[in-house]
Amino acid sequence: MLRAAIARLFRHSLIYALAEQLGRLAGFLLLPLTTGFLTEAEFGVREILATTLALLAQISGLNITAAMSRFYFEERDEREKLAVFSTAWLTVGATAAALAGVLATMSGTLASWFPVDAAGLDHYLRLSLAIFVFQILREVQNKILQTLERSATFATLSVSKLVVEIGLQIYFLAGLKLGLEGLLFAVLLAEAGFAAITALILLPSIGLRFRPGLFRAMFAFSLPLVPNGVLQFGLHSADRYVVGGVGGDTALGLYALAYKLGYIPNYLVLGPFLLIWYPFVFSLGAQERQREMVGRLAPYFLFLMSAAVVGVGVFAHELVGVAGSRPGFHRAWVAIPFVALGYWLWGLFQVLQTGLYAAKKTRPLPLLTLAALLVNLYLNFVLVPTLGFAGAAVATVLTFATLCIATEPVVREVFPVAYPWRKILAPIVVGAIAILLASLLPDTWSPTALLGTRVGLFVAWALAAWFGLAFDATERAAAVKELAIRLQGLRARGKPSG
């Protein structure tokens, strides 16, 4: 029974993760298109609009989806279980539509408050608000599909929407050359179309029933989540408003591209890791066993994060050269290593805060987040005027370093872990040196010489990590043995029977 449950959980989680990663991959692959048909300033306007929509999602009731799953499984009557879905759907949809409607009537005034200066910004804002409503509806619909374990339907709709949206973006950008307006229209059509399709799939089974008592209970459950969600949003996204306000649209566009590329380690390593990390730790039972495994596994996870960060940092020039079709975007490379290093520290924070969840002592987390947000805002206001958009990236590193330093002693009080700090820190420290050396290579060298030297720096780092920084002789021998067993198993399965 347990095996069957684990297999089912793994199967559905894998489908959701693959669909999500496919969307992110498509976003990266579309960067040469969007940077080819949008100027740096338009790219910056797009970023501030997307950031604002993310903030609206935090305050519009989307957190009620967290309550939706819990209340669904608590209900015993099948009709009432489905009423949980429809109540949440109607609540979030109505709230989002009302909020968007009110803001749309004020679009001219709101546009003047934005830290960007673009003609037609009020029009772009209205388009973005329409996108926001349909995005919110689809988020709730996707959560319903996940709760019902309809992973095949979820994956089919996600991939289909991705294909349609990419096609529309290519048509509006490359075909009609409509610029930012065309990009927003493409997203709006895809979001609205698939919100309608998903509704047609779900409505016959869940209906439209609103339960006022259920609404009040879910609202009371989800309301405390809103402040922490807003704080988390501010910690990761408030710097966009500072960069735009101080440096203007172009600086914001460059920072937006640098952030997307510097965020790659999160997509490749941290996101998939967190899908299994907390359930795995909680499944270990006794805290002594949990503490032991967290301490033993942390160096391996952070080594993988280090490898991704060093790769992104060392090859920052090449990454921005591929992603930025316009030469003006290539200046963004300077911020990429700092963003990547910052999110290595964010990965370390995720490991550290595990102890608060395991010990059920999460009360300090909002205070830690608030303190980190205040540090981040202060650093941005100090560094961006002097260092430009790269100052925001430096602020990201310093903020997350401060958050880790503040979190570790708090967690140690309730969940002490014997971390092997040398194995954790040595790979990223040496990796930072490799990144620095890669950034100092002279531009007068040929592209081949530059690329070859950067490859050499990464290989040298990998060899140093393998031979001592991250692994000792016993761990290397165990890894080689495990690899040999895996390869032998693959060869055995590949041999024809008989």
Stockholm file with secondary structure:
# STOCKHOLM 1.0

chainA/1-498         MLRAAIARLFRHSLIYALAEQLGRLAGFLLLPLTTGFLTEAEFGVREILATTLALLAQISGLNITAAMSRFYFEERDEREKLAVFSTAWLTVGATAAALAGVLATMSGTLASWFPVDAAGLDHYLRLSLAIFVFQILREVQNKILQTLERSATFATLSVSKLVVEIGLQIYFLAGLKLGLEGLLFAVLLAEAGFAAITALILLPSIGLRFRPGLFRAMFAFSLPLVPNGVLQFGLHSADRYVVGGVGGDTALGLYALAYKLGYIPNYLVLGPFLLIWYPFVFSLGAQERQREMVGRLAPYFLFLMSAAVVGVGVFAHELVGVAGSRPGFHRAWVAIPFVALGYWLWGLFQVLQTGLYAAKKTRPLPLLTLAALLVNLYLNFVLVPTLGFAGAAVATVLTFATLCIATEPVVREVFPVAYPWRKILAPIVVGAIAILLASLLPDTWSPTALLGTRVGLFVAWALAAWFGLAFDATERAAAVKELAIRLQGLRARGKPSG
#=GR chainA/1-498 SS CHHHHHHHHHHHHHHHHHHHHHHHHHHHHTHHHHHHHSCHHHHHHHHHHHHHHHHHHHHTTTTHHHHHHHHHHHCCSHHHHHHHHHHHHHHHHHHHHHHHHHHHHTHHHHHHHSSCCCTTHHHHHHHHHHHHHHHHHHHHHHHHHHHTTCHHHHHHHHHHHHHHHHHHHHIIIIISCCHHHHHHHHHHHHHHHHHHHHHHHHHHHHCCCCCHHHHHHHHHHHTTHHHHHHHHHHHHHHHHHHHHHHHHHHHHHHHHHHHHHHTHHIIIIIHHHHHHHHHHHHHTCSHHHHHHHHHHHHHHHHHHHHHHHHHHHHTHHHHHHHHCCSGGGGGGGGGHHHHHHHHHHHHHHHHHHHHHHHTTCCTHHHHHHHHHHHHHHHHHHHHHHHHTHHHHHHHHHHHHHHHHHHHHHHHHHHSCCCCCHHHHHHHHHHHHHHHHHHHTSCTTSCHHHHHHHHHHHHHHHHHHIIIIISCCHHHHHHHHHHHHHHHHHHHHHHSCCC
#=GC SS_cons         CHHHHHHHHHHHHHHHHHHHHHHHHHHHHTHHHHHHHSCHHHHHHHHHHHHHHHHHHHHTTTTHHHHHHHHHHHCCSHHHHHHHHHHHHHHHHHHHHHHHHHHHHTHHHHHHHSSCCCTTHHHHHHHHHHHHHHHHHHHHHHHHHHHTTCHHHHHHHHHHHHHHHHHHHHIIIIISCCHHHHHHHHHHHHHHHHHHHHHHHHHHHHCCCCCHHHHHHHHHHHTTHHHHHHHHHHHHHHHHHHHHHHHHHHHHHHHHHHHHHHTHHIIIIIHHHHHHHHHHHHHTCSHHHHHHHHHHHHHHHHHHHHHHHHHHHHTHHHHHHHHCCSGGGGGGGGGHHHHHHHHHHHHHHHHHHHHHHHTTCCTHHHHHHHHHHHHHHHHHHHHHHHHTHHHHHHHHHHHHHHHHHHHHHHHHHHSCCCCCHHHHHHHHHHHHHHHHHHHTSCTTSCHHHHHHHHHHHHHHHHHHIIIIISCCHHHHHHHHHHHHHHHHHHHHHHSCCC
//
